[in-house]
Amino acid sequence: MSAATDTGVYAAVFTGDFDFCKFGHHGYRAGSYCDKNGNLKSATSSFAKEIKLYNSKVNAKKYVFTASEERILGKNTNDMDIYYNYLCLKKKLTHNGEIADISIGAVTVGKWSSTGRKN
């Protein structure tokens, strides 16, 4: 991303005020960056840096995970890291200084759509 912003390629993408930002499968993180209360374990982790990037460069009212609701919110033992990271994102992602809205599921814009499934 730094190469894109340094060269001015797609610079508007990183400085806009958007209605929504589709995260795709970003709900799936390898390892737990957050504790069970959704607090960052380290302010210098790659996850903390990513949150900072979104808050400063991709200012969206709503962030949408097109990922499995069951996997993120099901609290399955194997998915606890994902759940904790999701809680952290719900606390840390902002829009103009206020906590942004985060949804899990489908997004449709014009002819484009992306669907998250519960199962």
All heavy atoms as an XYZ file, in Angstrom:
923
protein
N       0.804     -1.189      0.000
C       0.000      0.000      0.000
C       0.851      1.258      0.000
O       0.459      2.242     -0.594
C      -0.919      0.006      1.202
C      -2.199     -0.728      0.974
S      -3.419     -0.292      2.198
C      -3.864     -1.898      2.736
N       1.985      1.209      0.677
C       2.817      2.412      0.709
C       3.323      2.751     -0.685
O       3.433      3.918     -1.036
C       3.987      2.243      1.680
O       4.828      1.186      1.278
N       3.624      1.727     -1.494
C       4.074      1.997     -2.856
C       2.983      2.698     -3.664
O       3.258      3.613     -4.431
C       4.487      0.697     -3.540
N       1.741      2.264     -3.463
C       0.627      2.877     -4.193
C       0.436      4.330     -3.772
O       0.217      5.202     -4.608
C      -0.653      2.092     -3.957
N       0.527      4.593     -2.483
C       0.320      5.973     -2.028
C       1.527      6.838     -2.335
O       1.374      8.017     -2.647
C       0.002      6.030     -0.524
O       1.028      5.368      0.199
C      -1.332      5.380     -0.215
N       2.719      6.269     -2.274
C       3.930      7.038     -2.573
C       3.969      7.487     -4.028
O       4.433      8.572     -4.342
C       5.191      6.220     -2.266
C       5.405      6.010     -0.777
O       4.762      6.722      0.021
O       6.202      5.131     -0.425
N       3.489      6.634     -4.912
C       3.521      6.957     -6.336
C       2.266      7.683     -6.801
O       2.182      8.105     -7.934
C       3.693      5.675     -7.178
O       2.587      4.813     -6.927
C       4.995      4.972     -6.858
N       1.287      7.802     -5.924
C       0.049      8.473     -6.286
C      -0.944      7.572     -6.991
O      -2.027      8.001     -7.349
N      -0.582      6.290     -7.185
C      -1.480      5.358     -7.841
C      -2.629      5.041     -6.889
O      -2.417      4.626     -5.752
C      -0.740      4.055     -8.211
C      -1.711      3.058     -8.850
C       0.397      4.375     -9.154
N      -3.829      5.244     -7.335
C      -5.024      4.998     -6.533
C      -5.015      5.764     -5.210
O      -5.583      5.325     -4.215
C      -5.212      3.498     -6.245
C      -5.201      2.643     -7.493
C      -4.183      1.737     -7.725
C      -6.211      2.771     -8.440
C      -4.171      0.955     -8.873
C      -6.213      1.995     -9.589
C      -5.181      1.094     -9.802
O      -5.175      0.326    -10.928
N      -4.364      6.899     -5.181
C      -4.242      7.671     -3.941
C      -5.601      8.020     -3.346
O      -5.765      8.030     -2.128
C      -3.433      8.934     -4.193
N      -6.603      8.271     -4.195
C      -7.929      8.651     -3.702
C      -8.563      7.542     -2.868
O      -9.335      7.808     -1.952
C      -8.846      9.019     -4.857
N      -8.207      6.296     -3.157
C      -8.743      5.175     -2.396
C      -8.324      5.286     -0.936
O      -9.049      4.923     -0.026
C      -8.266      3.832     -2.983
C      -8.638      2.669     -2.080
C      -8.846      3.638     -4.370
N      -7.134      5.833     -0.693
C      -6.592      5.882      0.656
C      -6.842      7.213      1.359
O      -6.319      7.446      2.437
C      -5.093      5.581      0.621
C      -4.791      4.224      0.048
C      -4.171      4.111     -1.177
C      -5.152      3.071      0.726
C      -3.899      2.856     -1.710
C      -4.893      1.821      0.197
C      -4.263      1.722     -1.026
N      -7.620      8.069      0.766
C      -7.885      9.359      1.410
C      -9.374      9.714      1.396
O      -9.734     10.826      1.735
C      -7.111     10.490      0.692
O      -7.487     10.521     -0.686
C      -5.612     10.300      0.808
N     -10.202      8.756      1.030
C     -11.620      9.049      0.851
C     -12.457      8.944      2.100
O     -12.030      8.422      3.122
N     -13.648      9.454      2.004
C     -14.659      9.355      3.042
C     -15.765      8.493      2.438
O     -16.550      8.966      1.620
C     -15.170     10.750      3.408
C     -16.116     10.740      4.588
O     -16.055      9.809      5.403
O     -16.924     11.671      4.688
N     -15.820      7.227      2.808
C     -16.654      6.255      2.114
C     -17.893      5.874      2.905
O     -17.912      5.952      4.130
C     -15.845      4.988      1.817
C     -14.647      5.233      0.957
C     -13.387      5.365      1.515
C     -14.782      5.365     -0.412
C     -12.270      5.599      0.722
C     -13.677      5.605     -1.224
C     -12.422      5.722     -0.657
N     -18.927      5.422      2.185
C     -20.109      4.879      2.839
C     -19.798      3.515      3.447
O     -20.246      3.195      4.536
C     -21.272      4.744      1.856
C     -21.832      6.099      1.459
O     -21.750      7.032      2.269
O     -22.334      6.223      0.329
N     -19.057      2.669      2.699
C     -18.691      1.372      3.265
C     -17.359      0.899      2.722
O     -16.884      1.328      1.683
C     -19.780      0.322      3.020
C     -19.773     -0.260      1.636
C     -19.030     -1.396      1.348
C     -20.512      0.313      0.626
C     -19.018     -1.935      0.080
C     -20.523     -0.220     -0.649
C     -19.771     -1.347     -0.917
N     -16.752      0.018      3.489
C     -15.504     -0.623      3.101
C     -15.703     -2.119      3.261
O     -16.010     -2.600      4.354
C     -14.371     -0.138      4.005
S     -12.823     -1.026      3.764
N     -15.556     -2.867      2.183
C     -15.698     -4.323      2.227
C     -14.356     -4.933      2.611
O     -13.358     -4.738      1.949
C     -16.138     -4.840      0.857
C     -16.211     -6.332      0.764
C     -16.422     -6.751     -0.685
C     -16.188     -8.221     -0.889
N     -14.774     -8.598     -0.818
N     -14.354     -5.669      3.709
C     -13.143     -6.299      4.197
C     -12.859     -7.645      3.575
O     -11.776     -8.166      3.725
C     -13.245     -6.517      5.714
C     -12.635     -5.432      6.539
C     -13.252     -4.205      6.646
C     -11.464     -5.662      7.220
C     -12.709     -3.222      7.439
C     -10.914     -4.679      8.019
C     -11.540     -3.457      8.129
N     -13.821     -8.247      2.925
C     -13.602     -9.593      2.428
C     -13.358    -10.538      3.590
O     -14.127    -10.566      4.534
N     -12.291    -11.288      3.539
C     -12.008    -12.279      4.575
C     -11.070    -11.746      5.645
O     -10.396    -12.506      6.318
C     -11.433    -13.549      3.944
C     -12.437    -14.303      3.153
N     -12.766    -13.958      1.873
C     -13.233    -15.344      3.475
C     -13.703    -14.767      1.425
N     -14.006    -15.612      2.365
N     -11.067    -10.460      5.858
C     -10.170     -9.890      6.857
C     -10.561    -10.240      8.287
O      -9.826     -9.969      9.214
C     -10.086     -8.368      6.702
C      -9.154     -7.955      5.624
N      -9.327     -8.315      4.323
C      -8.027     -7.217      5.662
C      -8.352     -7.816      3.595
N      -7.548     -7.145      4.380
N     -11.724    -10.822      8.482
C     -12.081    -11.293      9.806
C     -11.227    -12.484     10.221
O     -11.102    -12.788     11.396
N     -10.605    -13.132      9.260
C      -9.796    -14.309      9.534
C      -8.348    -13.892      9.722
O      -7.658    -13.566      8.772
C      -9.910    -15.312      8.393
C     -11.323    -15.797      8.204
C     -12.158    -15.196      7.285
C     -11.812    -16.833      8.987
C     -13.471    -15.626      7.139
C     -13.122    -17.261      8.835
C     -13.940    -16.656      7.909
O     -15.233    -17.076      7.762
N      -7.886    -13.913     10.933
C      -6.512    -13.532     11.247
C      -5.763    -14.748     11.774
O      -6.306    -15.521     12.563
C      -6.487    -12.448     12.321
C      -7.073    -11.142     11.892
C      -6.091    -10.382     11.006
N      -6.577     -9.058     10.700
C      -7.310     -8.761      9.650
N      -7.680     -9.691      8.810
N      -7.687     -7.524      9.428
N      -4.556    -14.878     11.355
C      -3.706    -15.947     11.881
C      -3.164    -15.500     13.233
O      -2.360    -14.594     13.310
C      -2.568    -16.225     10.916
N      -3.635    -16.128     14.270
C      -3.168    -15.781     15.606
C      -4.005    -14.696     16.244
O      -4.702    -13.945     15.577
N      -3.931    -14.629     17.541
C      -4.708    -13.657     18.296
C      -3.890    -12.410     18.564
O      -2.852    -12.461     19.210
C      -5.163    -14.275     19.609
O      -5.915    -13.337     20.335
N      -4.368    -11.284     18.059
C      -3.728     -9.994     18.305
C      -4.410     -9.268     19.458
O      -3.960     -8.230     19.889
C      -3.809     -9.112     17.057
C      -3.021     -9.648     15.894
C      -3.641    -10.365     14.878
C      -1.651     -9.434     15.808
C      -2.925    -10.844     13.805
C      -0.924     -9.921     14.730
C      -1.564    -10.621     13.739
O      -0.854    -11.097     12.680
N      -5.539     -9.833     19.926
C      -6.351     -9.156     20.938
C      -6.700    -10.116     22.059
O      -6.727    -11.325     21.874
C      -7.637     -8.637     20.294
S      -7.316     -7.583     18.862
N      -6.978     -9.553     23.228
C      -7.379    -10.386     24.353
C      -8.883    -10.667     24.301
O      -9.575    -10.208     23.393
C      -6.966     -9.755     25.684
C      -7.690     -8.446     25.993
O      -8.782     -8.190     25.437
O      -7.147     -7.668     26.795
N      -9.393    -11.387     25.285
C     -10.789    -11.811     25.258
C     -11.785    -10.666     25.388
O     -12.970    -10.842     25.135
C     -11.055    -12.853     26.341
C     -10.904    -12.340     27.747
C     -11.174    -13.445     28.754
C     -11.036    -12.927     30.174
N     -11.322    -13.984     31.145
N     -11.303     -9.473     25.757
C     -12.163     -8.297     25.837
C     -12.073     -7.420     24.592
O     -12.657     -6.344     24.538
C     -11.813     -7.468     27.068
C     -12.069     -8.240     28.344
O     -13.134     -8.800     28.520
N     -11.083     -8.298     29.216
N     -11.306     -7.886     23.601
C     -11.169     -7.121     22.366
C     -10.181     -5.978     22.466
O     -10.261     -5.016     21.705
N      -9.228     -6.085     23.390
C      -8.172     -5.065     23.509
C      -6.911     -5.553     22.824
O      -6.565     -6.739     22.915
C      -7.873     -4.785     24.985
C      -9.072     -4.218     25.699
O      -9.692     -3.275     25.245
N      -9.442     -4.834     26.819
N      -6.229     -4.667     22.137
C      -4.986     -5.027     21.463
C      -3.952     -5.504     22.469
O      -3.769     -4.890     23.528
C      -4.424     -3.816     20.716
C      -5.140     -3.416     19.432
C      -4.715     -2.027     19.008
C      -4.868     -4.425     18.325
N      -3.274     -6.589     22.143
C      -2.200     -7.083     23.005
C      -0.937     -6.260     22.813
O      -0.126     -6.131     23.711
C      -1.908     -8.547     22.703
C      -2.994     -9.497     23.161
C      -2.604    -10.933     22.863
C      -3.635    -11.911     23.361
N      -3.277    -13.294     23.009
N      -0.779     -5.689     21.612
C       0.400     -4.882     21.313
C       0.036     -3.743     20.366
O      -0.588     -3.976     19.335
C       1.476     -5.753     20.660
O       2.496     -4.945     20.117
N       0.447     -2.555     20.728
C       0.174     -1.383     19.883
C       1.048     -1.372     18.643
O       0.831     -0.572     17.735
C       0.388     -0.109     20.690
N       2.029     -2.260     18.594
C       2.945     -2.291     17.446
C       2.738     -3.521     16.566
O       3.498     -3.739     15.635
C       4.410     -2.234     17.920
O       4.667     -3.348     18.788
C       4.701     -0.936     18.654
N       1.710     -4.328     16.852
C       1.463     -5.518     16.037
C       1.007     -5.124     14.632
O       0.569     -3.998     14.395
C       0.374     -6.391     16.689
O      -0.882     -5.746     16.613
N       1.099     -6.067     13.710
C       0.653     -5.789     12.337
C      -0.845     -5.491     12.324
O      -1.319     -4.693     11.514
C       0.978     -6.963     11.415
O       0.340     -8.140     11.852
N      -1.588     -6.110     13.213
C      -3.029     -5.880     13.300
C      -3.312     -4.451     13.775
O      -4.169     -3.765     13.224
C      -3.631     -6.900     14.265
C      -5.139     -6.956     14.261
C      -5.843     -7.153     13.091
C      -5.845     -6.853     15.446
C      -7.229     -7.237     13.092
C      -7.223     -6.932     15.464
C      -7.917     -7.124     14.280
N      -2.574     -3.991     14.786
C      -2.729     -2.613     15.276
C      -2.386     -1.622     14.175
O      -3.068     -0.606     13.999
C      -1.837     -2.386     16.496
N      -1.344     -1.917     13.409
C      -0.950     -1.038     12.294
C      -2.019     -1.007     11.215
O      -2.280      0.034     10.615
C       0.386     -1.498     11.714
C       1.554     -1.255     12.646
C       2.841     -1.811     12.070
C       3.988     -1.637     13.045
N       5.224     -2.272     12.552
N      -2.649     -2.157     10.964
C      -3.707     -2.199      9.952
C      -4.916     -1.365     10.395
O      -5.484     -0.622      9.600
C      -4.144     -3.637      9.682
C      -5.207     -3.712      8.612
C      -5.624     -5.122      8.277
O      -5.052     -6.074      8.829
O      -6.552     -5.268      7.464
N      -5.294     -1.488     11.659
C      -6.407     -0.689     12.171
C      -6.100      0.795     12.028
O      -6.938      1.582     11.587
C      -6.701     -1.044     13.637
C      -7.264     -2.467     13.735
C      -7.687     -0.052     14.257
C      -7.345     -3.008     15.152
N      -4.882      1.172     12.364
C      -4.462      2.577     12.248
C      -4.541      3.037     10.793
O      -4.989      4.152     10.502
C      -3.041      2.744     12.791
C      -2.563      4.164     12.818
C      -1.182      4.270     13.445
C      -0.704      5.702     13.449
N       0.640      5.824     14.046
N      -4.132      2.170      9.871
C      -4.183      2.500      8.444
C      -5.619      2.752      7.996
O      -5.908      3.753      7.345
C      -3.575      1.367      7.614
C      -3.712      1.539      6.106
C      -2.729      2.589      5.607
C      -3.501      0.231      5.383
N      -6.530      1.854      8.359
C      -7.929      2.039      7.976
C      -8.496      3.310      8.586
O      -9.213      4.060      7.928
C      -8.779      0.830      8.374
C      -8.734     -0.268      7.343
C      -7.797     -1.279      7.418
C      -9.617     -0.267      6.276
C      -7.739     -2.278      6.462
C      -9.577     -1.258      5.309
C      -8.630     -2.256      5.403
O      -8.565     -3.233      4.452
N      -8.185      3.555      9.856
C      -8.725      4.744     10.517
C      -8.194      6.039      9.909
O      -8.897      7.046      9.885
C      -8.420      4.703     12.014
C      -9.284      3.714     12.750
O     -10.299      3.260     12.236
N      -8.896      3.371     13.956
N      -6.979      6.026      9.407
C      -6.410      7.254      8.854
C      -6.570      7.382      7.348
O      -6.616      8.487      6.821
C      -4.918      7.347      9.215
O      -4.186      6.307      8.600
N      -6.686      6.249      6.645
C      -6.688      6.302      5.179
C      -7.977      5.837      4.512
O      -8.258      6.232      3.388
C      -5.541      5.447      4.626
C      -4.163      5.860      5.090
C      -3.724      7.159      4.468
C      -2.284      7.458      4.822
N      -1.847      8.747      4.298
N      -8.737      4.962      5.161
C      -9.957      4.449      4.555
C     -11.097      4.718      5.534
O     -11.520      3.855      6.286
C      -9.856      2.939      4.235
C     -11.091      2.466      3.461
C      -8.600      2.638      3.435
N     -11.558      5.936      5.538
C     -12.531      6.426      6.504
C     -13.938      6.036      6.052
O     -14.527      6.689      5.208
C     -12.384      7.945      6.603
C     -13.191      8.536      7.719
O     -13.483      7.884      8.703
N     -13.545      9.797      7.560
N     -14.474      4.947      6.606
C     -15.769      4.435      6.163
C     -16.799      4.428      7.287
O     -16.467      4.169      8.432
C     -15.611      3.021      5.614
N     -18.043      4.724      6.921
C     -19.135      4.688      7.898
C     -19.427      3.257      8.332
O     -19.763      2.997      9.471
C     -20.405      5.286      7.298
C     -20.324      6.759      7.018
C     -21.606      7.228      6.333
C     -21.458      8.667      5.899
N     -22.597      9.107      5.084
N     -19.340      2.347      7.383
C     -19.641      0.944      7.655
C     -18.542      0.073      7.064
O     -18.125      0.269      5.928
C     -20.985      0.545      7.051
C     -21.343     -0.923      7.273
C     -22.626     -1.337      6.579
C     -23.845     -0.882      7.321
N     -24.113     -1.651      8.543
N     -18.075     -0.864      7.858
C     -17.136     -1.874      7.393
C     -17.891     -3.194      7.339
O     -18.634     -3.520      8.258
C     -15.944     -1.985      8.352
C     -15.075     -0.758      8.354
C     -15.371      0.328      9.168
C     -13.963     -0.671      7.520
C     -14.583      1.470      9.170
C     -13.166      0.466      7.514
C     -13.476      1.527      8.335
O     -12.702      2.648      8.328
N     -17.716     -3.943      6.256
C     -18.476     -5.171      6.059
C     -17.524     -6.343      5.900
O     -16.654     -6.335      5.039
C     -19.389     -5.068      4.816
C     -20.195     -6.346      4.653
C     -20.306     -3.859      4.927
N     -17.707     -7.341      6.746
C     -16.987     -8.599      6.602
C     -17.847     -9.533      5.779
O     -18.964     -9.867      6.181
C     -16.781     -9.262      7.962
C     -15.829     -8.556      8.858
C     -16.280     -7.913      9.993
C     -14.474     -8.553      8.580
C     -15.398     -7.271     10.840
C     -13.592     -7.913      9.422
C     -14.050     -7.270     10.556
N     -17.347     -9.983      4.640
C     -18.084    -10.982      3.868
C     -17.490    -12.340      4.252
O     -16.814    -12.991      3.474
C     -17.986    -10.725      2.364
O     -16.603    -10.629      2.007
C     -18.692     -9.453      1.993
N     -17.709    -12.704      5.484
C     -17.165    -13.935      6.021
C     -18.235    -14.636      6.837
O     -19.299    -14.098      7.062
C     -15.950    -13.607      6.889
N     -17.949    -15.834      7.260
C     -18.926    -16.647      7.968
C     -19.262    -16.069      9.338
O     -18.400    -15.923     10.199
C     -18.374    -18.058      8.140
O     -19.134    -18.778      9.059
N     -20.521    -15.754      9.533
C     -20.991    -15.276     10.834
C     -20.779    -16.354     11.897
O     -20.373    -16.072     13.017
C     -22.466    -14.906     10.746
C     -23.027    -14.346     12.029
C     -24.491    -13.958     11.887
O     -25.299    -14.826     11.493
O     -24.816    -12.798     12.157
N     -21.018    -17.590     11.512
C     -20.856    -18.704     12.445
C     -19.403    -18.804     12.922
O     -19.135    -19.026     14.099
C     -21.263    -20.003     11.767
C     -21.178    -21.222     12.666
C     -21.670    -22.459     11.949
O     -22.887    -22.689     11.924
O     -20.819    -23.192     11.411
N     -18.479    -18.598     11.999
C     -17.062    -18.724     12.360
C     -16.608    -17.559     13.230
O     -15.861    -17.741     14.183
C     -16.226    -18.771     11.084
C     -14.751    -18.911     11.341
C     -14.205    -20.214     10.809
N     -12.859    -20.424     11.277
C     -11.807    -20.427     10.490
N     -11.941    -20.245      9.203
N     -10.612    -20.643     10.997
N     -17.051    -16.353     12.914
C     -16.591    -15.184     13.663
C     -17.297    -15.067     15.009
O     -16.679    -14.755     16.019
C     -16.803    -13.893     12.847
C     -15.866    -13.892     11.640
C     -16.535    -12.661     13.702
C     -16.069    -12.730     10.696
N     -18.583    -15.330     15.050
C     -19.346    -15.113     16.276
C     -19.726    -16.387     17.018
O     -20.283    -16.317     18.109
C     -20.622    -14.330     15.949
C     -20.418    -12.963     15.316
C     -21.753    -12.307     15.048
C     -19.556    -12.084     16.203
N     -19.409    -17.547     16.446
C     -19.829    -18.803     17.045
C     -19.090    -19.174     18.313
O     -19.529    -20.038     19.055
N     -17.973    -18.537     18.572
C     -17.184    -18.797     19.772
C     -16.735    -20.251     19.876
O     -16.571    -20.778     20.961
C     -17.945    -18.361     21.029
C     -18.298    -16.892     21.035
C     -18.947    -16.497     22.326
C     -19.384    -15.052     22.290
N     -20.022    -14.623     23.547
N     -16.546    -20.887     18.734
C     -15.961    -22.209     18.701
C     -14.533    -22.099     19.234
O     -13.834    -21.136     18.968
C     -15.957    -22.714     17.248
C     -15.322    -24.075     17.112
O     -14.147    -24.266     17.433
N     -16.082    -25.036     16.628
N     -14.078    -23.081     19.980
C     -12.746    -23.028     20.590
C     -11.664    -22.723     19.570
O     -10.747    -21.947     19.834
C     -12.429    -24.367     21.288
O     -13.442    -24.616     22.255
C     -11.079    -24.308     21.974
N     -11.775    -23.298     18.388
C     -10.767    -23.078     17.357
C     -10.816    -21.676     16.757
O      -9.883    -21.254     16.092
C     -10.928    -24.102     16.228
C     -10.654    -25.503     16.699
O      -9.852    -25.717     17.595
N     -11.331    -26.465     16.104
N     -11.911    -20.965     16.970
C     -12.099    -19.661     16.347
C     -12.043    -18.509     17.350
O     -12.386    -17.380     17.017
C     -13.442    -19.610     15.613
C     -13.511    -20.615     14.469
O     -12.462    -20.874     13.869
O     -14.607    -21.107     14.193
N     -11.606    -18.780     18.575
C     -11.616    -17.733     19.589
C     -10.732    -16.554     19.204
O     -11.085    -15.406     19.449
C     -11.201    -18.285     20.955
C     -12.245    -19.219     21.564
S     -13.928    -18.542     21.642
C     -13.748    -17.280     22.877
N      -9.575    -16.807     18.597
C      -8.706    -15.710     18.170
C      -9.433    -14.801     17.193
O      -9.329    -13.577     17.279
C      -7.434    -16.242     17.504
C      -6.467    -16.869     18.491
O      -6.731    -16.783     19.710
O      -5.469    -17.433     18.049
N     -10.160    -15.403     16.262
C     -10.918    -14.627     15.281
C     -11.983    -13.797     15.993
O     -12.181    -12.619     15.696
C     -11.569    -15.557     14.236
C     -10.492    -16.271     13.420
C     -12.505    -14.788     13.314
C     -11.017    -17.384     12.550
N     -12.647    -14.404     16.936
C     -13.690    -13.709     17.687
C     -13.112    -12.536     18.469
O     -13.656    -11.432     18.444
C     -14.387    -14.691     18.624
C     -15.439    -14.050     19.501
C     -16.600    -13.511     18.938
C     -15.274    -13.980     20.875
C     -17.570    -12.919     19.738
C     -16.245    -13.394     21.676
C     -17.383    -12.862     21.108
O     -18.331    -12.266     21.896
N     -11.982    -12.732     19.141
C     -11.352    -11.654     19.910
C     -10.903    -10.513     18.987
O     -11.056     -9.338     19.304
C     -10.150    -12.158     20.699
C     -10.476    -13.185     21.753
C      -9.506    -14.067     22.203
C     -11.756    -13.296     22.312
C      -9.791    -15.015     23.175
C     -12.047    -14.246     23.278
C     -11.051    -15.106     23.710
O     -11.329    -16.039     24.668
N     -10.345    -10.883     17.847
C      -9.914     -9.859     16.894
C     -11.110     -9.082     16.348
O     -11.036     -7.863     16.144
C      -9.128    -10.492     15.744
C      -7.800    -11.055     16.199
O      -7.283    -10.682     17.248
N      -7.249    -11.966     15.427
N     -12.218     -9.771     16.119
C     -13.440     -9.120     15.667
C     -13.930     -8.118     16.719
O     -14.299     -6.987     16.399
C     -14.507    -10.176     15.371
C     -15.888     -9.610     15.129
C     -16.193     -8.973     13.934
C     -16.876     -9.707     16.101
C     -17.465     -8.445     13.719
C     -18.136     -9.187     15.884
C     -18.428     -8.560     14.694
O     -19.676     -8.032     14.480
N     -13.921     -8.519     17.987
C     -14.318     -7.609     19.065
C     -13.435     -6.366     19.073
O     -13.909     -5.247     19.278
C     -14.226     -8.307     20.428
C     -15.237     -9.397     20.717
C     -14.986     -9.981     22.108
C     -16.665     -8.881     20.611
N     -12.160     -6.569     18.834
C     -11.219     -5.451     18.800
C     -11.542     -4.503     17.654
O     -11.560     -3.280     17.837
C      -9.799     -5.997     18.660
S      -8.517     -4.744     18.756
N     -11.813     -5.042     16.488
C     -12.166     -4.199     15.344
C     -13.426     -3.404     15.621
O     -13.529     -2.241     15.243
C     -12.350     -5.057     14.085
C     -11.071     -5.648     13.501
C     -11.402     -6.700     12.449
C     -10.196     -4.556     12.916
N     -14.397     -4.024     16.304
C     -15.634     -3.322     16.642
C     -15.382     -2.151     17.589
O     -16.133     -1.185     17.608
C     -16.651     -4.277     17.268
C     -17.316     -5.189     16.240
C     -18.425     -6.023     16.846
C     -19.612     -5.236     17.270
N     -20.514     -4.789     16.224
N     -14.310     -2.227     18.350
C     -13.961     -1.145     19.274
C     -13.065     -0.090     18.625
O     -13.091      1.073     19.012
C     -13.183     -1.707     20.468
C     -13.988     -2.506     21.438
C     -13.041     -3.156     22.425
C     -13.395     -2.793     23.840
N     -12.506     -3.455     24.818
N     -12.253     -0.507     17.659
C     -11.169      0.351     17.173
C     -11.398      1.010     15.821
O     -10.760      2.012     15.516
C      -9.862     -0.454     17.098
C      -9.424     -1.071     18.417
C      -8.949     -0.028     19.380
C      -8.420     -0.650     20.660
N      -8.007      0.360     21.636
N     -12.259      0.431     14.967
C     -12.479      1.039     13.654
C     -13.366      2.271     13.808
O     -14.420      2.213     14.433
C     -13.117      0.053     12.681
C     -12.184     -1.002     12.114
C     -12.960     -1.965     11.226
C     -11.040     -0.391     11.341
N     -12.932      3.365     13.234
C     -13.663      4.625     13.409
C     -14.020      5.278     12.077
O     -13.421      4.987     11.054
C     -12.844      5.629     14.241
O     -11.639      5.944     13.544
C     -12.526      5.084     15.615
N     -14.992      6.180     12.149
C     -15.377      7.025     11.016
C     -15.462      8.446     11.553
O     -16.307      8.733     12.393
C     -16.724      6.582     10.440
C     -17.243      7.492      9.373
N     -16.682      7.548      8.113
C     -18.243      8.397      9.380
C     -17.331      8.445      7.397
N     -18.280      8.980      8.140
N     -14.571      9.297     11.091
C     -14.516     10.683     11.566
C     -14.465     10.770     13.091
O     -15.147     11.578     13.711
C     -15.694     11.499     11.021
C     -15.614     11.667      9.517
O     -14.534     11.760      8.958
N     -16.763     11.720      8.871
N     -13.678      9.886     13.688
C     -13.474      9.923     15.130
C     -14.503      9.170     15.954
O     -14.331      8.997     17.155
N     -15.579      8.703     15.320
C     -16.608      7.940     16.035
C     -16.474      6.461     15.661
O     -16.002      6.124     14.592
C     -18.007      8.427     15.636
C     -18.272      9.891     15.937
C     -18.327     10.183     17.430
O     -18.811      9.317     18.182
O     -17.866     11.262     17.839
N     -16.919      5.585     16.545
C     -16.856      4.158     16.247
C     -17.704      3.859     15.015
O     -18.858      4.270     14.927
C     -17.347      3.316     17.443
C     -16.421      3.517     18.654
C     -17.449      1.840     17.087
C     -15.001      3.047     18.454
N     -17.116      3.159     14.062
C     -17.809      2.820     12.815
C     -18.704      1.602     13.015
O     -18.535      0.841     13.967
C     -16.782      2.540     11.714
N     -19.631      1.422     12.122
C     -20.530      0.280     12.140
C     -19.861     -0.882     11.415
O     -19.250     -0.697     10.364
C     -21.838      0.668     11.442
C     -22.880     -0.432     11.492
O     -22.808     -1.286     12.400
O     -23.766     -0.430     10.632
N     -19.956     -2.079     11.983
C     -19.393     -3.262     11.344
C     -20.488     -4.286     11.180
O     -21.219     -4.588     12.118
C     -18.243     -3.862     12.171
C     -17.096     -2.869     12.279
C     -17.751     -5.159     11.533
C     -15.936     -3.369     13.087
N     -20.624     -4.820      9.969
C     -21.616     -5.853      9.684
C     -20.922     -7.098      9.179
O     -19.808     -7.043      8.662
C     -22.600     -5.376      8.618
O     -23.351     -4.294      9.107
N     -21.612     -8.215      9.300
C     -21.149     -9.475      8.726
C     -22.252     -9.936      7.804
O     -23.404    -10.034      8.213
C     -20.913    -10.537      9.810
C     -19.852    -10.068     10.792
C     -20.497    -11.868      9.187
C     -19.759    -10.930     12.021
N     -21.926    -10.194      6.540
C     -22.965    -10.666      5.632
C     -22.780    -10.181      4.226
O     -21.668    -10.102      3.738
N     -23.875     -9.829      3.579
C     -23.867     -9.524      2.151
C     -23.818     -8.026      1.894
O     -24.344     -7.236      2.653
C     -25.105    -10.110      1.493
N     -23.198     -7.674      0.794
C     -23.152     -6.291      0.328
C     -23.556     -6.287     -1.129
O     -23.085     -7.109     -1.909
C     -21.715     -5.719      0.427
C     -21.686     -4.316     -0.133
C     -21.220     -5.727      1.848
N     -24.430     -5.391     -1.510
C     -24.801     -5.244     -2.920
C     -24.720     -3.777     -3.295
O     -25.301     -2.925     -2.639
C     -26.225     -5.747     -3.195
O     -26.309     -7.122     -2.796
C     -26.569     -5.641     -4.666
N     -23.950     -3.489     -4.337
C     -23.819     -2.126     -4.847
C     -23.986     -2.203     -6.358
O     -23.132     -2.744     -7.044
C     -22.456     -1.504     -4.496
C     -22.361     -0.110     -5.068
C     -22.237     -1.497     -2.996
N     -25.083     -1.664     -6.857
C     -25.344     -1.769     -8.288
C     -25.445     -3.223     -8.702
O     -26.212     -3.990     -8.132
N     -24.622     -3.631     -9.662
C     -24.634     -5.013    -10.138
C     -23.627     -5.881     -9.392
O     -23.497     -7.062     -9.668
C     -24.335     -5.045    -11.641
C     -25.409     -4.387    -12.463
C     -25.069     -4.470    -13.938
C     -26.154     -3.829    -14.778
N     -25.828     -3.869    -16.214
N     -22.884     -5.278     -8.475
C     -21.850     -6.000     -7.745
C     -22.372     -6.461     -6.397
O     -23.061     -5.729     -5.708
C     -20.660     -5.068     -7.520
C     -19.568     -5.654     -6.690
C     -18.535     -6.413     -7.117
C     -19.405     -5.524     -5.281
N     -17.739     -6.766     -6.065
C     -18.248     -6.243     -4.931
C     -20.132     -4.886     -4.276
C     -17.795     -6.324     -3.616
C     -19.686     -4.976     -2.964
C     -18.526     -5.684     -2.658
N     -22.083     -7.683     -6.027
C     -22.486     -8.147     -4.701
C     -21.467     -9.125     -4.151
O     -20.715     -9.756     -4.889
C     -23.862     -8.799     -4.729
O     -23.796    -10.029     -5.409
N     -21.440     -9.222     -2.866
C     -20.568    -10.160     -2.192
C     -21.345    -10.712     -1.001
O     -21.892     -9.940     -0.214
C     -19.306     -9.440     -1.718
O     -18.426    -10.371     -1.134
N     -21.415    -12.000     -0.897
C     -22.283    -12.605      0.117
C     -21.502    -13.383      1.142
O     -20.653    -14.196      0.795
C     -23.309    -13.549     -0.555
O     -24.031    -12.821     -1.532
C     -24.252    -14.141      0.467
N     -21.807    -13.135      2.389
C     -21.280    -13.944      3.483
C     -22.360    -14.915      3.935
O     -23.536    -14.563      3.942
N     -21.973    -16.108      4.263
C     -22.953    -17.112      4.660
C     -22.786    -17.451      6.133
O     -21.682    -17.433      6.653
C     -22.778    -18.367      3.813
C     -23.033    -18.106      2.354
C     -23.102    -19.407      1.584
N     -23.458    -19.122      0.215
C     -22.617    -19.264     -0.800
N     -21.398    -19.688     -0.586
N     -23.010    -18.981     -2.016
N     -23.886    -17.825      6.758
C     -23.835    -18.211      8.169
C     -23.144    -19.560      8.340
O     -22.532    -19.834      9.342
C     -25.235    -18.269      8.769
C     -25.832    -16.904      8.957
C     -27.149    -17.006      9.679
C     -27.707    -15.622      9.935
N     -28.960    -15.689     10.695
N     -23.281    -20.439      7.357
C     -22.688    -21.770      7.466
C     -21.584    -21.947      6.438
O     -21.653    -21.451      5.367
C     -23.748    -22.853      7.263
C     -24.827    -22.756      8.313
O     -24.506    -22.600      9.494
N     -26.079    -22.828      7.917
